Amino acid sequence: MPPVLEVTDLRTYFHTDEGVIRAVDDLTFRLEPGRTLGIVGESGSGKSVTSLSIMRLLSSNAKVETGRIAFLGKDLVKLPEREMQSIRGRDISMIFQEPMTSLNPVFTVGAQIMEAIILHQKVSKAEARQKAIDLMREVGIPKPEQRVDSYPHQMSGGQKQRVMIAMALSCNPQVLIADEPTTALDVTIQAQILEILRKLRDNRGMAIIFITHDLGVIAEIADDVLVMYRGEEVEYAPVLEIFSNPKHPYTKGLLACRPRLESKYRRLPTVDDFMQTVKEGTGFRVIEKKMDAARLHHLETAGRGRLLHPKTELAAIGHPWEEGYHAPDAKTVAEGTQPLLAVKNLEVHFPVRRGILARTVDHIRAVDNISFNVYPGQTLGLVGESGCGKTTTGRAILRLIEPTGGQVLYRGTNVAALSGSELRAMRGKMQIVFQDPYGSLNPRMTIEAAITEPMVIQGVGANKNERRDRAASLLKEVGLTPNYLRRYPHEFSGGQRQRVCIARALAAGPEFIICDESVSSLDVSVQAQVLNLLKELQDKRGLTYIFISHALSVVKFMADMMAVMNNGKIVEFGPSESIYKNPQEAYTRKLINATPKDDLELIRKRVAERAAVTK
């Protein structure tokens, strides 16, 4: 079929004080009606700049230097802005990555959907409102007649993303650009969004450009795949060919570094295991590294194995120790060992207040009577959807949120009973790495100040020079160089910032660290590096972790024991490998089934189904 969109020799450059940045460099691809093109690559690869070039939404210091963007024969690069405004939103629409920042908090979601309808279509407000309700129903928002008058803060992340899809579809576009629309969503919500996009594409004959860093998601939705690296196309082929026979080492690295539910790796491969980049003039040259059998064997066997609860406790929770039942690398904690952390009947309830006098009329049971043990050197994974109570549990353990009831015993001491200097001393042993590396660091503090601050509070180091030397050593330990100490957070990438946050958490010499969604916002390749780093630090320092995530595959890779949470309760608890192989609860099975799968047989099946639909 003739393409609805054809990009030829596109070059988009940013002109900065430090020189020219070649964000997109000589890119060519075509998009046919009713098909999905997946554009994949790490942050900085140029995939989002490509979409902004198509939409003509580039910043003032960016320019399309050369190339052609043909939409139904019209070159969008040369089109006057007035004509481009009529195409943007009506014929080509875009779903942005972060729905919370893309929606105006002071207007209802219905008003924001109606705005696009009224702008491009000659309809009354009443007709626009009805169209908005119909669109909200089409994208799966329950009770759209009521939700049309809701504000963005009254909706969940998945619902806000559905509103963004409804806005993008409001004028029945021929091309939909989805820029990382599922990155921060739970796997179950992500599966729902992908299903909605597939149905809309098939029902409307719409073409989709789906941008992501996750090839697992690409396997679920794309017909063709364009892999980008440093602004250039490195591979462009049908989805089945990309997964069955990747040609470029960068593609091989992206495929390998994703933690999979069935993976046997103790250490994840990274892109650096497959390639080396050498600067060459104004560009670069890629040198492929061979991933041989010896290297794969090393990744599967090097490093710590799994450390399970004592055998008597495993039997008590329904996972008795039997040969062949647990992971081959598993061993158990010695009988009689006391847990490092014992959580007993923990409750966190938030009051619901109504009326002029703000009387308490109900309580939200965010954490509802949960108990578990964590033994020295173990990793306990807490997994579940947003709102299940896993983050509240982590914060209640550290007294960042006050528990409503129950006990948190750390080496036998009730943390809930501590105050003042005792609590401060305890927090030196118990630390946390938060989800957002951008929001976790004070932008006005240098990296040195950020890392040495916990040392000052805990009395670590005799003087400023000693603390600086310790901070430099910590940066080396997390894979950064000491000359970064004088820099500020805005000078680092997301992965580098998260390494700084890990160094800060280690500054006071803790025994126990809570990792709260600490890799969910990172590219899959950077995620693999950070997960490997956390395992190395655990092995080297004898650390104990609680690892919180909504991604079951990540938790299974990291955790020895796993707790599945839903509605404030632990619904399933046991060894992570055993829970994956034989989940007992329907909720756990739902999480497993929602995890993106890139099995070749499944991809072949999807390709065959797509071929039947498009005939």
Secondary structure, 3 states (H helix, E strand, C coil): CCCCEEEEEEEEEEEECCEEEEEEEEEEEEECCCCEEEEECCCCCCHHHHHHHHHCCCCCCEEEEEEEEEECCEECCCCCHHHHHHHECCCEEEECCCHHHHCCCCCCHHHHHHHHHHHHCCCCHHHHHHHHHHHHHHCCCCCHHHHCCCCHHHCCHHHHHHHHHHHHHCCCCCEEEEECCCCCCCHHHHHHHHHHHHHHHHHHCCEEEEEECCHHHHHHHCCEEEEEECCEEEEEEEHHHHHHCCCCHHHHHHHHCCCCCCCCCCCCCCHHHCEEEEEECCEEEEEECCCCHHHHHHHHHCCCCEEECCHHHHHHCCCCCCCCCCCCCEEECCCCCCCCEEEEEEEEEEEEEECCCCEEEEEEEEEEEEEEEECCCCEEEEECCCCCCHHHHHHHHCCCCCCCEEEEEECCEEHHHCCHHHHHHHHHHEEEECCCCCCCCCCCCCHHHHHHHHHHHHCCCCCHHHHHHHHHHHHHHCCCCHHHHHCCHHHCCHHHHHHHHHHHHHCCCCCEEEEECCCCCCCHHHHHHHHHHHHHHHHHHCCEEEEEECCHHHHHHHCCEEEEEECCEEEEEEEHHHHHHCCCCHHHHHHHHHCCCCCHHHHHHHHHHHHHHHC
